[in-house]
């Protein structure tokens, strides 16, 4: 114990009891919550005591940053500008240390501003940060060592250090600066010693194994020599075997080559015989072609002759028909003359009867007064119907427009309900996994509640401004958004019993009456940019709003502008303890032990839930409007049905009068038509009598017909003479055509006989060609096998004099083996 005390470095204290490197004076200006602070720590243990928010941690942060520490090691902010007091542009930290000499004092000053700039001064002279680090290191001040300086925000990191790490950090903090280096060197030497001992043990074991292995290998050497001799013999036999196979393949190749020559010779002889047989066939085919041409020419002449005969026969038939027609016309004229006289007599009698009927027909005048009266009544009924149709069109137009408005209203309701689904989906993604099931259960059982039940709260709240949504969501606890609110204790118990498995909150609201004071912005608030309060920026059912205000104190949270953010230090004077601005959320709290006030500033986060909510008032308004539009459409359709009934009644009356008027007009038309028909009949019969009396003389017509019939008979005789000449010519051509046809048939028979012989020869030639191709393929196959055998033999061994002697020894054996193979094939 005495030996260890002797080796420990002696602590030298000055006359004032301070050690070199002790802090003797601290001065802070515009740093975090401090406007100005100056203190002088004692030479030994110093304690900083005070309530929460009084600035204890701010003092510790100032010491760390003033002695060269980075903002990150404090775990609060990542930039130095964040430590400047809000509302100020710059600040500084000034720390005085005890020097190595009694009267020496070292002053380190760090100036900071909101633009994250730092300026270092050493005893009033500007220096780089590196020089300050050297000074701090000289006194073994380590602000980044958790065992020497432990910020409250890094306690968790300290707790995670292992015992080895704690020992190393402690050595760095309290021991000689060389101690950690020597400690690390000692650990490395210990590891090297362990490695050397391990290597010696391994080498000793390896030596023993090698000695035993050497003894075993000496016994195996003799066996290896014997094995080498046998392997050499085997290798010689392996070299001989490929060349023996090569000789066998060469013999097979020569034999296949001979078969190929024989097959080629036979194929050439058959090809020559085929060429000799093709000559007569070609000669007979050419001769047949000449006779075919003559035969086609004769057939063309016969076809032309036949067409001419048909034309003459057809002409003769036409002339014969014309002659018969002339004779029939003569007989018909005779009969017509007789009937003409009879028709003239009959026409005169009919004319007299028609003239008598026309003279006896009375004159009819339609009742004009009645027709005018009916026309006036029809116009009146039609005017009424037109008026009703106009009213009907107006009603239909109004129905159409109302239906369009209703469709838009339904679409808007559907969209808002979709927005409600989005809000429920947002709740589910943030942890309320069964919120859809809970919401559906509440909707399905609404008829069982005593009073209205609201929820989840998220779909009941409507915030029109995005910024206000950020404030409200940041102020209210997350659990409230998935809560259901009842207004009756029995409803609350019913919900709690049935929604327990859905992981939702049930809150019962009891209405205590309107005791709230109206909100007013004072002139002082307005002057610094405060314009509203958090309970005034959203809409919700009264019960929901009362719960939010009562549970989270929304009536005590004020809303300001960017100007308020810049003048935040003036807000506390107005008695406001909670303030929201576009950038930050300010909260002030008073100490329980005094009047000291601490402040917390947090940045404003973006809303994730309230962006998906639904305007409840608009939703109710749309539902009411939808019901009103449906009722209006129903009323319009009812009045439209009444108009349609009146229209049908008016149209029926007008149609009845129209039919009566048309009946009168129809009678008048029938009388007029009857008179016109009689007058027309009289005129026709007079014309018929006149035409019958003025017909042409029958004798002249008969003479003309007899002359025409005589001319036609002469033309028929000429046609018969021409047909006779054509028949004689046809007989001569038919004889020549028959002779040519017989010649062609004989030539075709000869060609078929020759072609039969050629086909037989072709079959034989095809077989010979196939045999020749087969032989070629066999030769090629044996050639490739021979090349492969030779290549394999050469790859195994080359022909050396020693190997040649061995081949000669086995030559006789090889010859005998080859003969046996050929006989087997």
Buried (B, 14 or more C-beta within 10 A) or exposed (E): EEEEEEEEEEEEEBEEEBEBBBBBBBBBBBBBBBEEBEEEBEBEEEEEEEBEBBBBBBBBBBBBBBBBBEBEBBBBEEEBBBBBBBEBEBBBBBBBBBBEEEEEEBBBBBBBBBEEEBBBBBEEEEBEEEBBBEBBEEBBBBBEBBBBBEBEEBEEEBEEBEEEEEBBBBBBBEBEEEBBEEBEEEEEEEEEEEEEEEEEEEEEEEEEEEEEEEEEEEEEEEEEEEEEEEEEEEEBEEBBBBBBBBBBBBBBBEBBBEBBEEBBEBBEEBEEEBEEBEEBBEBBBEBBEEBBEBBEBBBEBBEEBEEBBEEBEEBBEBBBEBBEBBEEBBEEBEEBBEEBEEBBEBBBEBBEEBBEEBEEEEEEEEEEEEBEEBEEBBEBBBEBBEBBBEBBEEBBEBBEEBBEBBEEBBEBBEEBEEBBBBBBEBBBEBEBEBBBEBBEBBEEEEEEBEEEBBBBBBBBBBBEEEBBBBBBBBBBEEEBBBBBBBBBEEBBEBBBEBBEEBEBBBBBBEEEEEEEEEEEEEEEBEEBBBEBBBBEBBBBBEBBBBBBBEEBBBBBBBBBBEEBBBBBBEBBEBEBBBBBBBEBBBEBBBBEEEEBBBBEBEEBEEBBBBBBBBBBEBBEEBEEBBEEBBEBBEEBEEBBEEBBEBBEBBBEBBEEBBEBBEEBEEEBEEBEEEBEEBEEBBEBBBEBBEEBEEEEEEEEBBEEBEEBBEEBEEBBEEBEEBBEEBEEBBEEBEEBBEEBBEBBEEBBEBBEEBBEEBEEBBEBBEEBBEBBEEBBEBBEEBBEBBEEBBEBBEEBBEEEEEBEEBBEEBEEEBEEEBEEEEEEE
